[in-house]
Every structure is written in C-alpha cells, then in structure tokens.
Amino acid sequence: MNMTNYNIGTDIYNESISIINSLLADNEFFNNNYSEFEKNIIKRMIHASSDIAYSKTVSFTKNSIADSVNFIKQQSDLNKSIKIVCDSKMTRAGISSTVNKKVITETNCYIDLSSEELNEKFAHLMSIYNLQSEFNNTADFHPITKSAYSIRIAVIENLPDFIIIGNAPTALLETMNTCKILFKSLSYKPKLIIGMPVGFVGADESKRILMKDVFFSSVSNIGNLGGSAVAAAAMNAILKESI
C-alpha cells in the first residue's frame, strides 16, 4: 500500500505559519514596522529557524523586497533566468527549485573549488576586465579567507542578480567591496544582497555595515544570529512572493 502523501509537507508548513501568526499577533514592532511583503519574508525565516527573535531584528532597505519581486516577475515573463550566487553549499542547497516553478534560476557557489581552480579563474577574469590594481590582495599574496576569495570570483564571473551570504562575515564584506569595484568599471550592481552571516566574530559588524550602506538593496539582521537556512529561506520567500 502506497502511503505517500505529497500534501503532508504543505499541510505541516501551513500549520507552522498559522502558529507563527498566532505568536506574532500581539507583536507591535513586527506589525507596525514591516510591509506585508516583508512580514512574509520574516515569517519564512522564523519557520526555518524556529526563532521568533527575527520578528524584531530584520532590516530591509527601502522597497528591497517589492523591487526584487517585480524583477523576478519580469524575468519570468520574458522566460529569462535569474542569477544567484551563494557563499556556502548549505545556502545553495536550501534554495528551493519548486517554490516558484515559473522562475528559471542559475545558482552558483565556488567554495568547493580548489585554490588552483580559483586562482586560474581569477587570473582569467583579470585578463578580461583589467582589474588587477583594484584586486591587489589575492589569496596567494595577501591572505584572505577562502569564503571571501570564492565569493569574489563567483560575483565577478557571474554578475549575479542576487547574492546570498549565510555563513561567513568575510564573504559579506568582500561581496560589498567587489560589487563597488565592478560598479565603477562595469556599472554592475546586484538587485539584492541577502546578508545573514552567523557567529560571534564579525557577523553583527558586517551586517551593520551592509544595513548602513545605501548603495545596496539588502536584507539583513542585527546580531550574531543568521545562517544558511535563514538566508535561503529569505530567498525562497521572495521567490514565493513572485508567483
């Protein structure tokens, strides 16, 4: 007897959101400070983490979600893909391919590439864009973390629409630096940065830098909480809102 029921997962999710709604019913900060779009993003983040604290700590730049949703809808209507770059395998794995089946996504993460592969890509990209003087702290000569180096190269090579950082604060800082260099030379700027690095060293500081930087459209949060699951959940929620 086949006991498989593909509606069970949806039922559980809907029940979870119902519980979250009840927990947020009297939350004045949540109800008074976020748009409906933003509330839906936060609810999915809470669902992914089981942490109601996100109801008071998430920060959105003005219209970041509405603009992202409109962009995804436009790309979908034109049958064009959206490009996503992530800092970790877990973040990439958490992005759903089924939450919005109308959207074509190209998702890349370079953290698994070897140092030799990253260096080869970096040298090739520098020969194309002639940015050696701007990027003078390569992993070989002025050590940076692999997370930062891999996200730098992924951003340069893919020029993504969405950049999702769910693990390393150094990757978030390097994302901002790389994007500003590319804006000067290529007029490139991502549609949205989701900055949710987690940890006690640099996570809160890097996110506060992102929040204060009006150059970027962003979603982030105050404090040391974050992680791949929450960052991916924010992206999934945006895709869901784009149906």
C-alpha positions as CSV (number, residue, x, y, z in Angstrom):
1,M,0.0,0.0,0.0
2,N,1.4,3.4,-1.0
3,M,1.2,5.7,1.9
4,T,3.0,8.6,0.2
5,N,1.1,11.9,0.5
6,Y,2.7,14.8,-1.1
7,N,0.3,17.2,0.6
8,I,1.6,16.4,4.1
9,G,4.6,18.7,3.7
10,T,2.4,21.6,2.6
11,D,0.0,20.9,5.4
12,I,2.8,21.0,8.0
13,Y,4.2,24.2,6.6
14,N,0.8,25.9,6.6
15,E,0.2,24.8,10.2
16,S,3.6,26.2,11.2
17,I,2.8,29.5,9.6
18,S,-0.5,29.5,11.4
19,I,1.4,29.0,14.7
20,I,3.8,31.8,13.8
21,N,0.9,34.1,13.0
22,S,-0.5,33.5,16.5
23,L,2.8,34.2,18.1
24,L,3.1,37.5,16.2
25,A,-0.4,38.6,16.7
26,D,0.4,40.9,19.6
27,N,4.0,41.8,18.4
28,E,3.6,45.6,18.0
29,F,7.1,46.0,16.5
30,F,6.5,43.4,13.8
31,N,3.1,44.6,13.0
32,N,3.9,48.3,12.8
33,N,7.3,48.3,11.2
34,Y,7.2,46.0,8.3
35,S,5.2,45.9,5.0
36,E,3.2,42.8,4.1
37,F,5.9,41.6,1.7
38,E,8.5,42.0,4.5
39,K,6.3,40.2,7.1
40,N,6.0,37.2,4.8
41,I,9.8,37.1,4.4
42,I,10.4,37.2,8.1
43,K,7.8,34.5,8.8
44,R,9.6,32.1,6.5
45,M,12.9,33.0,8.2
46,I,11.2,32.2,11.6
47,H,9.9,29.0,10.2
48,A,13.4,28.0,9.0
49,S,15.0,28.8,12.4
50,S,12.2,28.3,15.0
51,D,13.4,31.6,16.4
52,I,10.8,34.3,16.9
53,A,13.5,36.9,17.6
54,Y,13.8,37.6,13.8
55,S,10.4,39.4,14.2
56,K,12.4,42.4,15.7
57,T,15.8,42.2,14.2
58,V,15.5,42.0,10.4
59,S,16.4,45.1,8.4
60,F,15.2,45.8,4.8
61,T,16.4,48.7,2.6
62,K,13.5,50.7,1.2
63,N,11.4,48.7,-1.3
64,S,14.1,46.0,-1.5
65,I,11.5,43.2,-1.5
66,A,8.9,44.8,-3.7
67,D,11.7,45.7,-6.2
68,S,13.1,42.1,-6.1
69,V,9.7,40.6,-6.6
70,N,9.0,42.8,-9.6
71,F,12.3,42.0,-11.1
72,I,11.7,38.2,-10.8
73,K,8.3,38.6,-12.3
74,Q,9.7,40.5,-15.3
75,Q,12.4,37.9,-15.8
76,S,9.8,35.1,-15.6
77,D,7.5,36.8,-18.1
78,L,10.4,37.1,-20.5
79,N,11.5,33.5,-19.8
80,K,14.8,34.7,-18.6
81,S,16.7,33.3,-15.7
82,I,17.8,34.9,-12.5
83,K,21.4,34.5,-11.4
84,I,22.1,33.7,-7.8
85,V,25.5,33.4,-6.1
86,C,25.9,31.8,-2.6
87,D,28.8,31.7,-0.1
88,S,28.2,28.1,1.0
89,K,26.9,24.7,-0.2
90,M,24.3,24.7,2.5
91,T,22.9,28.0,1.4
92,R,22.8,26.9,-2.2
93,A,21.1,23.6,-1.2
94,G,18.5,25.4,0.8
95,I,17.2,27.4,-2.2
96,S,14.1,25.7,-3.5
97,S,13.6,24.8,-7.2
98,T,9.9,24.2,-6.6
99,V,8.6,27.1,-4.6
100,N,8.1,29.1,-7.8
101,K,8.2,26.8,-10.8
102,K,7.8,29.7,-13.2
103,V,11.2,31.0,-12.4
104,I,14.4,29.8,-14.0
105,T,17.3,30.0,-11.6
106,E,21.1,29.7,-12.1
107,T,22.7,29.2,-8.7
108,N,26.4,29.1,-8.2
109,C,28.7,28.5,-5.2
110,Y,32.5,28.3,-5.7
111,I,33.5,27.4,-2.1
112,D,34.3,23.8,-3.2
113,L,36.8,24.9,-5.9
114,S,40.5,24.3,-5.1
115,S,42.9,27.2,-4.6
116,E,44.4,26.3,-8.0
117,E,41.0,26.5,-9.7
118,L,40.1,29.8,-8.0
119,N,43.5,31.3,-9.0
120,E,43.0,30.2,-12.6
121,K,39.6,31.8,-12.7
122,F,40.8,34.9,-11.0
123,A,43.7,35.4,-13.4
124,H,41.4,34.8,-16.4
125,L,38.8,37.3,-15.1
126,M,41.5,39.9,-14.5
127,S,42.8,39.5,-18.1
128,I,39.2,40.2,-19.3
129,Y,38.4,43.1,-17.1
130,N,41.9,44.5,-16.3
131,L,41.2,45.0,-12.6
132,Q,44.4,43.7,-11.2
133,S,45.2,47.0,-9.4
134,E,41.8,47.0,-7.8
135,F,42.0,43.5,-6.6
136,N,45.6,43.5,-5.2
137,N,45.0,41.2,-2.2
138,T,44.7,37.8,-3.9
139,A,44.7,34.7,-1.8
140,D,48.3,33.9,-2.7
141,F,49.9,37.2,-1.7
142,H,47.7,38.9,0.9
143,P,45.8,36.1,2.6
144,I,42.0,36.4,2.8
145,T,39.6,33.7,3.7
146,K,38.6,31.2,1.1
147,S,35.0,32.2,1.6
148,A,35.8,35.8,0.7
149,Y,38.0,34.8,-2.2
150,S,35.5,32.3,-3.7
151,I,32.6,34.8,-3.4
152,R,34.7,37.5,-5.1
153,I,35.4,35.3,-8.1
154,A,31.8,34.0,-8.2
155,V,30.5,37.5,-8.3
156,I,32.9,38.7,-11.0
157,E,32.3,35.7,-13.2
158,N,28.5,35.6,-12.9
159,L,27.5,39.2,-12.2
160,P,24.5,37.8,-10.3
161,D,21.2,39.4,-9.6
162,F,21.0,38.0,-6.1
163,I,23.9,37.4,-3.7
164,I,23.1,35.3,-0.6
165,I,25.5,35.1,2.3
166,G,24.5,32.7,5.1
167,N,27.8,31.7,6.6
168,A,30.9,33.9,6.5
169,P,31.1,37.6,7.6
170,T,34.3,37.9,5.5
171,A,32.3,36.8,2.4
172,L,29.7,39.6,3.1
173,L,32.4,42.2,3.4
174,E,34.1,41.0,0.3
175,T,30.8,41.0,-1.6
176,M,30.3,44.7,-0.9
177,N,33.9,45.5,-1.8
178,T,33.8,43.5,-5.1
179,C,30.4,44.9,-6.1
180,K,31.6,48.5,-5.7
181,I,34.7,47.8,-7.8
182,L,32.6,46.3,-10.5
183,F,30.2,49.2,-10.4
184,K,33.0,51.6,-11.2
185,S,34.2,49.5,-14.2
186,L,31.1,47.7,-15.4
187,S,28.1,49.7,-13.9
188,Y,27.2,46.4,-12.3
189,K,25.2,46.2,-9.1
190,P,23.2,43.3,-7.7
191,K,19.4,43.6,-7.4
192,L,19.7,42.4,-3.8
193,I,22.1,41.2,-1.2
194,I,20.8,38.9,1.5
195,G,23.4,39.2,4.3
196,M,22.8,36.7,7.1
197,P,26.2,35.5,8.3
198,V,26.2,33.8,11.6
199,G,28.6,33.8,14.5
200,F,30.3,35.7,17.3
201,V,33.2,37.1,15.2
202,G,32.4,39.7,12.7
203,A,28.8,38.6,11.9
204,D,27.0,41.5,13.6
205,E,29.6,44.1,12.5
206,S,29.5,43.0,8.8
207,K,25.7,43.1,8.7
208,R,25.5,46.5,10.3
209,I,27.9,47.8,7.6
210,L,25.6,46.4,5.0
211,M,22.5,47.9,6.6
212,K,24.0,51.4,6.7
213,D,25.3,51.3,3.1
214,V,22.6,52.9,1.0
215,F,24.4,51.8,-2.2
216,F,23.0,48.3,-1.9
217,S,19.5,46.9,-1.8
218,S,19.6,44.4,1.0
219,V,18.0,42.2,3.6
220,S,19.9,41.6,6.8
221,N,19.5,41.3,10.6
222,I,21.0,42.6,13.8
223,G,23.1,40.3,16.0
224,N,25.0,37.1,15.8
225,L,22.0,35.0,14.6
226,G,21.8,34.0,11.0
227,G,22.9,31.1,8.9
228,S,22.5,29.3,5.7
229,A,18.9,28.0,6.4
230,V,17.7,31.5,7.2
231,A,19.4,33.2,4.3
232,A,18.0,30.6,1.9
233,A,14.6,30.9,3.5
234,A,14.6,34.7,2.7
235,M,15.3,33.9,-0.9
236,N,12.7,31.2,-1.1
237,A,10.1,33.7,0.4
238,I,11.0,36.2,-2.3
239,L,10.5,33.6,-5.0
240,K,7.2,32.6,-3.4
241,E,6.0,36.2,-3.4
242,S,6.9,36.4,-7.1
243,I,4.4,33.8,-8.2
